[in-house]
């Protein structure tokens, strides 16, 4: 078993979001509402790189009562849209900064390439809705899914300072 990766803190000032990321992973700010990290290339899998992204969207409604309805509707969408979709587990918790988090672990197959993926999709319900997606090849899931879960659990929304 390989040693656990060293994690370092990353703060995105545009997004007001803080996460722990593995040292050596690349990050990019896609736009004002989205950023992504990419793991190292795996030469044995045609240089495939696992990814994790955070994107901010307007909350569907005040409060957080909507998160369960969103989780149900997106699960129904995934069952319909993803080939060989298999739900592994779901979790709904309150983060340490008192923000509701819903997460699901699932696998699916890309019909074009035939590649099978393991994925975590999460919704973080702060003043905005945060959609978090992490994906890796199933062949690499034992390595990356526990790391993705650690990163997910480290995600913190930083409140804006009063003006």
N, C-alpha and C positions, 0 to 999 in steps of 0.2 A: 504494500500500500504506500502510495506517495504521501509525503508530508503535506499538511494543510497549508494552503497559500497564505502569505502574509497579506493582511488587509490594511488599507489606508483610508482615511476619511476624505470624502469629496463633497464639496458644497457647491451647488449651482445657484449663483446669486440671482439670475433671471427667474429661475423656477422657485427659489426659496425652498430648496429640497436638499437634504443631506443624506448620503449613503456611504457605506463602507464598500470599497472596490478592491479587487485583488491587484497587488503591485504587478506591473507588467501588462495589464490589460489596457487596451486602447479605448479612449473615450472620445466622443464627438458631440457637439451641440448641433442638433439637426436644424432647429429653429428656436424661436423664443419659448415654445411650449414643449419641446421634445429633446431629450438627450439619450444617448445609447453608449453602452460599453460592449467591447468585443474581446473575447478570450483569444488565447494563442492559437495559431493555425495548427491543425493536426495533419502532418504529412501523410499518415497512413489512411486518411479519409479525404484525399484530394484537397488538402489544405483547408478543410472546413473549419470555421470559427463559430463557437457558440456566442449568442448575443443576449443582451438584456436591455430593455428600453423603458423609459418613463415618459408618458405624455399627459399633459394637463388639458382638461376640458371643463367647460362650465358645468356646475352641478345641475342635475335635472330639476331639483327642487330644494327649498331650504331644509335644513336638518339632514338626517341620514336615513329616514324611513324608506327611501327609494332604493337603497343598496340591495335589498333582498329581491325586489322586483327586477332590477337590472341583472343581478346574478342569474335569476331564473330565465329571463328572456335571452341572455347571451349564451346560456347553456343550451337552450333549445336551438338557437342559431347554429352553434358549434356542432351539435348532433346532426343537423340537417346539412351543413356545408362541408364538414371535414370528412374525408374518406377514412374508414376504419377508426372513427373516433371512439376512444375508450376513456371514460372518466375513472381516474385512480382514487382521488379523494378531494374533499373540500374542507375549508376551514374559515370560520368567521370569528374574529377576535377584536379586542380593543388594543391598539398599540400602546406603548408606554407613554406616548404623548397624547393619549385619549382620543385617537382618531380611529373610526371603524375601518377594518380591513377584511375584505373577503378575498379568498384565494382558492384556485382550483388547479389540480395537477391532472394532466391528461396526455394521451398520445394520439397520433394521427399519422396518416401516410399521404405524401404528396403524390397525386395520381400521375403527374407529368414525369417526375424523376424516379418515382418508386421509393424515394427515401422515406424512412420512418423517423418521426420526431417525438421527443418528450418535451412538454411545455408546461410552464406555470403561467397562469394569467391571474392578475389580481386587480382589485379596485380599492383605492384608498379614498375615503370620503371625507375630505376636509372642506375648506371653503370652496375648493374646486374638486372635481373628480380627477383622480390620477389613475390612468390605465397603465399597468405594469405588465410587460410580457418578457418572458425568458424562454429561450428555445435552444435545444441541442439535439444532435442525432441520438437515437435510442442507444446506439452502441457506446455512446459517451455519457449516458445519463447517470451512471453510478458515480462518475467523477463530478459532473456539473450540477445535477439537481440539488445535492446537499449544499453546494456553494451558492447556488441561486437562492435557496431558502434562507441562508445566512444573510445574504445581501438584502433580500426582501425584508427580513425582520429588522434590518438596520435602518431602513428607510424612515426618515423623519421629516415632517413638514415644519419649516421654521416660520413662526408667525411674523408678520410684518411689524416693524416698530411703529408705534403711534407717531404721527407727525407733530 
